[in-house]
């Protein structure tokens, strides 16, 4: 009996040692990348994952983010100070402090293989950064929460902040500049794709062999190379190709999937490039509310993420689902259906937009108003035209001029503009008597083209 116990103990001990070695190997080969402002951080120790939390060595991350670092060995307290922000964490304790305000951590700071690790998201968000985790590619992307807006001056492009101040100077090498998406923005030089810049204006993904690219979405951007101009692939946030060029057309990723054209038909892939729904459709829109609108031989269908047909939409026109409803055209009028294909709001409108922020613009008797998801008119049809609500405001037209209304239908910005885009992160790009401008939500012009 004793011999059996010794054998059993020896076997269990061996398994325990193997498990420890395997764990160490797994940590060392985790493959997790930390990307700050578009550049991959290189440190002496690799990030690790514990309980769905990415941990990193505290000295490296604090110093990289500009914090002054200190450590009290007696209390096992880690401190970081920067510009009026003080972060304190205690090894093996789930309570941390930002300027003496306590926060509960999902995973406590701890010592791993002789190094002290701290939760990356907590440290990054405490220092004012946006944090994105892309699970399939094992990448954590960190970038500023500050919103930047493309602006031109004499054909030279740069970026301003919400107050209209130049953050990235106008540069002759940028002949076009696109909005930032997930911390990176596409720029053009001499009319040709130049790559992606970060929020400091640094070219972090240079053109290289890329012919052009689309905005990042869910950590991936469709691209074409100089050698494969007729085919699209996808790159990750570091600029590395992760899905080789093979698609005739490629949409942005939405809800984990992207519509792509293979031959003459459309299907859907996941973020690893695996075909999830085979190419069989004449057209295919992005997934929204877990449902995608597709067509075959002029007939519209709504499918789920397994390709199962949920609704055979016998309509002459149909839009994607938004907030549980989809605008459809039956005969000459528009109404709204639910995900079972049932008409929720009767088809009595001349035009209908998708729902946004709880309201949908509809036109009746030549005038536009807004209804809720029960079909009740919340804002009477009184506008010549009107757009969707974004950030609490919607562009509306009256007397040939555009302004913005709130959800009570009251003018917040009087209709004096020739044209205006929806608000995005606090600003709207518009045309006024002053030319091209950015306005804030009070209607104040914060920037105008060719300003002194």
C-alpha positions in Angstrom: 0.0 0.0 0.0 2.9 2.3 0.9 4.6 1.6 -2.4 1.5 2.4 -4.3 1.2 5.7 -2.4 4.8 6.6 -3.2 4.3 5.8 -6.9 1.1 7.8 -6.9 2.8 10.7 -5.1 5.8 10.5 -7.5 3.4 10.6 -10.5 1.4 13.5 -9.2 4.6 15.5 -8.4 5.9 14.9 -11.9 2.6 16.1 -13.3 2.8 19.1 -11.1 6.3 20.0 -12.3 5.2 19.5 -15.9 2.2 21.8 -15.3 4.5 24.5 -13.8 6.9 24.2 -16.8 4.0 24.3 -19.2 2.5 27.3 -17.5 5.9 29.1 -17.7 6.1 28.2 -21.4 2.6 29.4 -22.0 3.3 32.7 -20.3 6.6 33.2 -22.2 4.8 32.3 -25.5 1.6 34.1 -24.9 1.9 36.1 -28.1 0.2 39.1 -26.6 1.3 42.4 -28.1 0.8 45.8 -26.6 0.5 48.6 -29.2 0.8 52.2 -28.0 -0.1 54.9 -30.5 0.4 52.4 -33.3 3.8 51.2 -32.2 4.4 47.8 -30.6 6.0 48.0 -27.2 9.1 45.9 -26.7 10.0 45.0 -23.1 12.3 42.7 -21.2 9.2 40.7 -20.0 6.2 39.6 -22.0 2.6 40.4 -21.1 0.6 37.6 -19.6 -3.1 36.8 -19.4 -4.9 35.9 -16.2 -8.6 35.6 -15.7 -9.2 37.5 -19.0 -7.0 40.4 -17.7 -3.7 41.4 -19.4 -0.9 41.9 -16.9 2.4 43.8 -17.7 5.6 44.6 -15.8 4.8 47.7 -13.7 8.0 49.6 -14.2 8.0 49.3 -18.0 4.3 50.4 -18.4 4.5 53.3 -15.9 7.7 54.7 -17.5 6.4 54.2 -21.0 3.3 56.2 -20.1 5.4 59.0 -18.5 4.8 58.2 -14.8 7.4 58.7 -12.1 7.7 55.3 -10.4 8.2 54.4 -6.8 7.9 51.2 -4.7 7.5 50.8 -1.0 8.8 47.3 -0.1 7.4 47.4 3.4 3.8 47.9 2.3 4.3 46.4 -1.1 2.9 49.5 -2.6 3.5 50.5 -6.3 3.0 54.2 -7.1 3.0 56.2 -10.3 2.8 60.0 -10.6 2.2 62.2 -13.7 0.7 65.6 -14.1 -1.5 65.6 -11.1 -2.5 61.9 -11.4 -1.4 59.5 -8.7 -2.0 55.7 -9.1 -1.3 53.3 -6.2 -1.6 49.6 -6.2 -0.6 47.0 -3.6 0.7 43.5 -4.5 -1.9 40.8 -4.1 -4.6 43.3 -3.2 -7.7 43.9 -5.4 -8.1 47.5 -4.4 -6.2 50.3 -6.2 -6.4 54.1 -5.9 -6.4 56.9 -8.4 -5.8 60.2 -6.6 -7.0 58.5 -3.3 -10.2 57.3 -5.0 -10.5 53.5 -4.6 -11.2 51.1 -7.5 -11.7 47.3 -7.5 -9.4 45.3 -9.7 -10.5 42.1 -11.4 -7.0 40.8 -11.0 -4.6 42.0 -8.3 -1.0 43.1 -8.9 1.3 40.0 -8.4 4.8 38.7 -8.8 5.3 36.3 -11.7 8.6 34.7 -12.4 10.3 37.3 -10.1 8.8 40.4 -11.8 5.9 42.5 -10.5 2.9 42.6 -12.9 0.0 45.0 -12.9 -3.3 45.1 -14.9 -2.7 47.0 -18.1 -6.3 48.2 -18.7 -6.5 49.9 -15.3 -3.2 51.7 -15.6 -3.9 52.8 -19.2 -7.4 54.1 -18.5 -6.2 55.8 -15.4 -3.7 57.7 -17.6 -6.5 58.8 -20.0 -6.0 56.2 -22.7 -8.5 54.3 -24.7 -8.0 50.5 -24.5 -9.0 48.0 -27.2 -8.5 44.2 -26.9 -8.5 42.2 -30.1 -8.8 38.7 -28.9 -8.2 36.7 -32.1 -5.0 38.6 -32.8 -4.0 38.9 -29.2 -3.3 42.6 -29.4 -4.0 45.3 -26.9 -4.1 48.8 -28.5 -3.7 51.9 -26.5 -4.4 55.4 -27.8 -5.6 58.8 -26.7 -9.3 59.5 -26.0 -8.9 62.9 -27.4 -10.9 63.4 -30.6 -9.1 64.8 -33.6 -10.7 66.1 -36.8 -9.2 66.3 -40.3 -8.9 69.9 -41.5 -7.2 71.6 -44.5 -5.6 74.9 -45.2 -4.6 75.8 -48.7 -4.6 72.1 -49.8 -2.5 71.0 -46.9 -4.1 68.7 -44.3 -3.7 68.5 -40.6 -5.9 67.7 -37.6 -7.6 69.9 -35.0 -9.1 69.1 -31.6 -12.6 69.9 -30.4 -11.6 73.5 -29.6 -10.3 74.1 -33.1 -6.7 74.1 -32.1 -4.1 72.5 -34.4 -2.8 69.3 -32.9 -1.2 67.9 -36.0 0.2 70.8 -38.1 -0.8 71.3 -41.7 1.7 69.3 -43.8 2.4 69.6 -47.5 3.1 65.8 -47.6 -0.6 65.2 -46.6 -2.8 66.1 -49.6 -5.7 64.3 -48.0 -6.4 63.0 -44.5 -9.2 60.7 -43.3 -10.9 60.6 -39.8 -9.2 58.6 -37.1 -10.5 55.1 -36.4 -9.2 53.1 -33.5 -6.3 55.5 -33.0 -5.1 55.5 -36.6 -5.9 57.6 -39.7 -5.3 57.1 -43.4 -3.3 59.9 -45.1 -2.5 60.6 -48.8 0.5 62.3 -50.3 0.5 63.7 -53.8 -2.8 62.1 -54.3 -1.5 58.6 -53.4 -2.0 56.4 -50.4 0.8 57.1 -47.9 -0.2 54.9 -45.0 -1.6 55.4 -41.5 -0.6 58.0 -38.9 -1.1 58.0 -35.2 -2.5 60.8 -33.0 0.9 62.4 -32.9 1.1 62.7 -36.7 3.7 59.9 -36.9 3.5 57.6 -39.9 3.3 54.3 -38.0 2.1 52.1 -40.9 4.0 53.3 -44.0 2.7 52.6 -47.5 5.4 50.0 -48.2 3.9 47.6 -50.7 0.3 48.6 -49.9 -1.6 50.2 -52.8 -4.4 51.5 -50.6 -6.4 50.6 -47.5 -9.7 51.2 -45.7 -10.3 52.4 -42.1 -9.7 50.1 -39.2 -12.7 48.3 -37.7 -12.4 45.8 -34.9 -8.7 45.8 -35.3 -8.5 45.0 -39.0 -8.3 47.1 -42.2 -8.9 45.9 -45.7 -6.0 46.6 -48.1 -4.7 46.0 -51.6 -1.0 45.7 -52.5 0.9 47.1 -55.5 1.1 43.5 -56.8 -2.5 42.6 -56.1 -4.5 45.7 -56.9 -7.5 43.6 -57.9 -7.6 41.7 -54.6 -8.2 42.7 -51.0 -6.8 41.2 -47.8 -6.7 42.5 -44.2 -4.0 43.9 -42.0 -3.9 44.1 -38.2 -3.4 47.2 -36.2 0.4 46.8 -36.4 0.3 46.8 -40.2 1.0 43.1 -40.6 -1.0 41.2 -43.2 -3.2 38.6 -41.4 -5.5 37.7 -44.2 -3.8 37.5 -47.6 -5.3 39.3 -50.6 -8.0 37.1 -52.2 -11.3 39.0 -52.3 -12.6 41.1 -55.1 -14.3 43.4 -52.6 -14.0 43.6 -48.8 -16.2 45.4 -46.3 -15.2 46.6 -42.8 -15.6 44.1 -39.9 -18.9 44.4 -38.0 -19.9 42.2 -35.1 -16.9 39.9 -35.8 -17.7 39.3 -39.4 -17.0 41.0 -42.8 -18.8 40.7 -46.1 -16.4 39.8 -49.0 -16.8 39.2 -52.7 -15.5 36.0 -54.0 -15.9 35.7 -57.8 -19.3 37.3 -58.5 -20.9 36.4 -55.2 -20.7 37.7 -51.6 -20.2 35.7 -48.4 -18.9 36.4 -44.9 -15.5 35.7 -43.2 -14.4 35.9 -39.5 -11.4 37.8 -38.3 -9.1 34.9 -39.1 -10.2 34.9 -42.7 -12.2 31.7 -42.4 -15.3 31.6 -44.6 -18.3 31.4 -42.2 -21.1 31.9 -44.7 -20.3 30.8 -48.2 -20.3 33.2 -51.1 -23.8 32.9 -52.6 -25.4 36.3 -52.5 -25.6 39.1 -55.1 -25.2 41.7 -52.4 -24.5 41.7 -48.7 -24.5 44.3 -46.0 -22.7 44.4 -42.7 -24.1 42.6 -39.7 -26.2 44.9 -37.4 -28.2 43.8 -34.4 -26.9 40.2 -35.2 -28.6 40.2 -38.6 -27.4 41.0 -42.1 -29.4 42.0 -45.2 -28.5 40.0 -48.4 -30.1 39.6 -51.8 -30.4 36.8 -54.4 -31.9 37.5 -57.9 -33.4 40.8 -56.7 -35.1 39.2 -53.6 -34.0 40.4 -50.1 -33.3 38.2 -47.2 -32.2 38.7 -43.6 -29.8 36.1 -42.3 -28.2 35.3 -38.9 -24.5 34.7 -38.3 -24.7 31.0 -39.4 -26.3 32.0 -42.7 -29.7 30.9 -41.7 -32.5 32.8 -43.4 -34.6 34.6 -40.7 -36.9 36.6 -43.0 -37.7 36.3 -46.7 -38.2 40.1 -47.2 -40.8 40.4 -49.9 -40.1 44.1 -50.3 -38.9 46.3 -53.1 -36.4 48.0 -50.7 -35.1 47.1 -47.3 -32.5 48.5 -44.8 -30.4 46.9 -42.1 -31.8 46.3 -38.7 -31.2 49.0 -36.1 -32.5 49.0 -32.6 -34.6 45.9 -33.3 -36.4 47.2 -36.4 -35.7 47.6 -40.1 -37.2 50.0 -42.6 -38.8 48.3 -45.6 -40.7 49.4 -48.7 -43.9 47.6 -49.5 -45.4 48.8 -52.7 -44.8 52.6 -52.7 -44.7 53.1 -49.0 -42.3 52.5 -46.1 -42.8 50.8 -42.8 -40.8 48.8 -40.2 -40.5 45.1 -39.5 -39.2 43.2 -36.5 -36.8 40.3 -36.5 -39.6 37.8 -37.1 -40.6 39.6 -40.2 -43.8 41.0 -38.6 -44.8 44.5 -39.6 -44.4 46.6 -36.4 -45.1 50.0 -37.9 -47.4 50.1 -40.9 -46.1 51.0 -44.4 -47.7 54.4 -44.7 -44.6 56.7 -45.1 -43.2 58.2 -48.3 -39.6 57.8 -46.9 -38.2 56.2 -43.8 -34.8 56.2 -42.1 -33.4 53.6 -39.8 -33.8 54.1 -36.0 -31.1 56.0 -34.3 -31.1 57.0 -30.6 -34.7 55.8 -30.3 -36.2 57.8 -33.1 -36.6 57.4 -36.9 -37.1 60.1 -39.5 -40.2 59.5 -41.7 -41.8 61.6 -44.4 -45.5 62.0 -44.9 -47.3 64.5 -47.1 -43.9 65.9 -48.2 -42.7 66.8 -44.7 -40.4 64.9 -42.3 -40.9 64.2 -38.7 -39.8 61.5 -36.2 -41.5 58.5 -34.6 -40.6 56.1 -31.8 -40.4 52.3 -32.0 -44.1 52.1 -31.2 -45.0 54.2 -34.3 -46.0 57.2 -32.3 -45.0 60.6 -33.9 -42.8 62.3 -31.3 -41.8 65.2 -33.5 -44.5 66.3 -36.0 -43.7 66.2 -39.7 -42.7 69.8 -40.3 -39.2 69.7 -41.9 -38.4 69.8 -45.6 -35.8 67.0 -44.9 -34.1 65.6 -41.8 -31.4 63.2 -40.9 -30.7 60.7 -38.1 -30.0 61.6 -34.5 -26.4 61.5 -33.4 -25.2 62.7 -30.0 -28.7 64.0 -29.3 -29.0 66.2 -32.3 -30.3 65.7 -35.9 -29.7 67.8 -39.0 -32.9 69.2 -40.4 -33.8 71.4 -43.3 -36.2 74.3 -43.5 -36.5 76.9 -46.2 -33.5 75.6 -48.1 -31.2 75.9 -45.1 -29.9 73.3 -42.6 -29.7 73.5 -38.8 -29.9 71.0 -35.9 -32.9 70.0 -33.7 -33.1 68.2 -30.4 -35.4 65.3 -29.6 -38.2 67.6 -28.8 -38.0 69.1 -32.3 -36.7 72.4 -31.1 -34.0 74.2 -33.1 -30.7 74.1 -31.1 -28.8 75.5 -34.1 -30.8 77.7 -36.3 -31.1 76.7 -40.0 -28.5 79.0 -41.5 -26.1 76.4 -43.0 -26.0 75.3 -46.6 -25.2 71.7 -45.5 -24.0 69.8 -42.4 -22.7 66.4 -41.5 -24.1 64.6 -38.4 -22.3 65.4 -35.1 -19.4 63.1 -34.3 -17.5 63.4 -31.1 -18.9 66.9 -30.4 -18.3 68.6 -33.8 -20.1 68.8 -37.2 -18.4 69.6 -40.5 -20.6 72.0 -42.4 -20.8 74.6 -45.1 -21.8 78.1 -44.0 -21.6 81.7 -45.3 -18.0 81.5 -43.9 -17.2 78.6 -46.1 -16.2 75.2 -44.8 -16.4 75.1 -41.0 -16.5 72.9 -37.9 -19.2 73.8 -35.4 -19.8 72.6 -31.9 -23.2 71.6 -30.4 -24.0 75.2 -29.6 -23.5 76.3 -33.2 -20.2 78.1 -32.5 -17.7 77.9 -35.3 -14.5 76.5 -33.8 -12.6 76.3 -37.1 -13.0 77.6 -40.7 -10.9 76.8 -43.8 -8.1 79.2 -44.6 -8.5 80.8 -41.2 -5.8 83.4 -40.4 
